[in-house]
Amino acid sequence: MPEQTVAEAVRAVAPATARQRKLLWTLEDRPDLLTGHGARGPVKVLHLIAALQERGAVNLVVPACPYCGRNVPLPRTRDGLRCCAECRSAARAEPCAWCGRDRPVMGRTHDGLPLCHACRHHNPVVHQICAQCGERRYIQARKSGRPLCERCHRYPTATCSDCGEQRPCLHISTDAPLCVPCTRKRRPRAICVGCHRDNMVSYRTADGEPLCSSCGAAHRPCAQCGRTLRIQAIAPNGDELCPTCWRHHPARKRPCSECGTATHLHHYGLCPDCAARARLQDVLSVQGRMRPSIEPVFKALSRQPGTNLLYWLNRRPARLTVLRTPAAGSGPITHDTLDGLRPAKVVDNLRMHLVAGGALPARDEQLAGLERWLATRTAQVRDPESRKVLQAYITWHLLRRLRRFSRRRPVSQAQAHGVRAYVTQSVRLLNWLHTQDVALSTCTQDLLDAWLDDYPARGPRVHGFLAWTSRHGHTRQLTVELPAPTFTGQLIAQDTRWQLVNRLIHDDTFLVPDKAAGLLALLFAQDLSRIVALTTEHVEITPSTVLIRLGQVPAQMPPPLDDYIRTLHTQATATNTAGERWLLPGRFPAQHLSRSQLVRRLRALGIRPRMARNTALAELASELPAVMVSRLLGVHQNTADSWKRIGGQDNAYAAEVASRP
């Protein structure tokens, strides 16, 4: 080879003059290092052979591993000879003190017993706090004296292109870096051959069949529960624990770096409560600062448990958008501000938390939601004149009555649903008249009957609208034939009613809230809208009796219904510290159980709420005077008189009272 080419190869391997001399003296003593015995020399000889071969040298022999004979790189040293990594590890192999397998010793316990790499990796005793993520993990490397876990050492921190968070990311050199959680979400999914469930593919069998993480991981008996499951961690005493046992093990609890509470840390060395507050502050801040008008929102949301708040923030990205939009604006957060945000379900959920935390005043949500819906629905009327008439009917008749009612109690879900049904059919009637090229003022009885011929059930829904338009001169006198009221199909037999009562009392598999609600409907003829709205203020408990104010006069609860009410009252008093204390609390804060949810739960028990209430009301009206039914059950006097006539009774009680001396 040319002398200049050889000189370039030597300088590439050993740039310093002193190291070049050492390489020269080594080759002078052992010339055979270049022809097959390179494993007996320093590593620079192997680098020189590779550099010369890259530049076209021949008759140079790359040495094989002196122990296994394979032609592989020789990065390690064993007994003074260069060898491969496997042979070096085999020389250092000892039985692991925990798993018992012959593995290279990567660490030792406090007693000096050897540990393999896997056992040392899962040993919580040797774990330390990572300087970057703040979590207590196995330290993979140190950078400038700072300990780094495997994830922070392998993946640099960047802004994820999917979730937009600052996290350790893959593909950081590209325009679309992905954090580790988002990368896992994009892993392929398939039907696991072990559990036959659709899950992410973490392992594969020898035949290439997909396996999930639970089925593919090694399973061994848990030292605490004894079940053969995937081993999650090794306790300080050497016990191998499954994920469930390790989750509740005291060794897993660590002190929070901010509040000092010993608990299961969430991330960055913080407990769930501190992590949730830091996360929420980051979401509500703009350029690292939070507006003073946003602080009530921060305080209201911080009142809930940290685990729930973290789940609420990280579950859907739309929730972060809903929070960041008003945080970047100006002025305080009001109901009108939230009404302009989307999606509606996320906004309603946020509104419930803010009302429960005191950041927003309480309002009638059924009435407010109905008003927004009516504005959208009336805009669907094609004829402008008809639209004005419908808006006047809604404003001065429907909403006027509801607003007057809402002064006494909130509008129920059933009332709002009824108004929606009336307006929907009225819109359909007006649009049908528009397609017939007929104005509302010129509509005749024949046209109305023709529209009702196809769907007779629409008649009761448009009766109120047509009666109002006829009364105010918007249309001629139009009549809608209403079906005669019948209660044959709306009542149940008395023996069936008492069978349901006995079933609710004696079946211990039913929940206490379902038992109490079912008995209030079957015995006291209470509508579900009023049952779900009961609070601790309606209950008066003494050592011997339980009274509930259903009407003007409190009603005494018979056993065992009184015990059910005591239980609900105790739970409501213990769980709620402020605001309304509902006997039947809902899923969201400051909200009671919805009527539709209670209907589904009672129907699952075989109870038809409307039929149960009608049957109980008919029996009570036949046994008690109408005035007592009205004052005891909270129904209107006219309703009590109507049920009195349905039960075949008259108002002789009032005449008899008037004739008393």
Beta strands, then each sheet from edge to edge (+ up, - down):
strand 1: 76-78
strand 2: 81-83
strand 3: 93-95
strand 4: 102-104
strand 5: 107-108
strand 6: 114-115
strand 7: 128-129
strand 8: 136-137
strand 9: 139-143
strand 10: 146-149
strand 11: 157-159
strand 12: 166-170
strand 13: 178-179
strand 14: 189-191
strand 15: 198-200
strand 16: 203-204
strand 17: 210-211
strand 18: 219-221
strand 19: 228-230
strand 20: 233-234
strand 21: 240-241
strand 22: 254-255
strand 23: 262-263
strand 24: 539-541
strand 25: 546-548
strand 26: 555-556
sheet 1: 1+ 2-
sheet 2: 3+ 4-
sheet 3: 5+ 6-
sheet 4: 7+ 8-
sheet 5: 9+ 10-
sheet 6: 11+ 12- 13+
sheet 7: 14+ 15-
sheet 8: 16+ 17-
sheet 9: 18+ 19-
sheet 10: 20+ 21-
sheet 11: 22+ 23-
sheet 12: 24+ 25- 26+
end
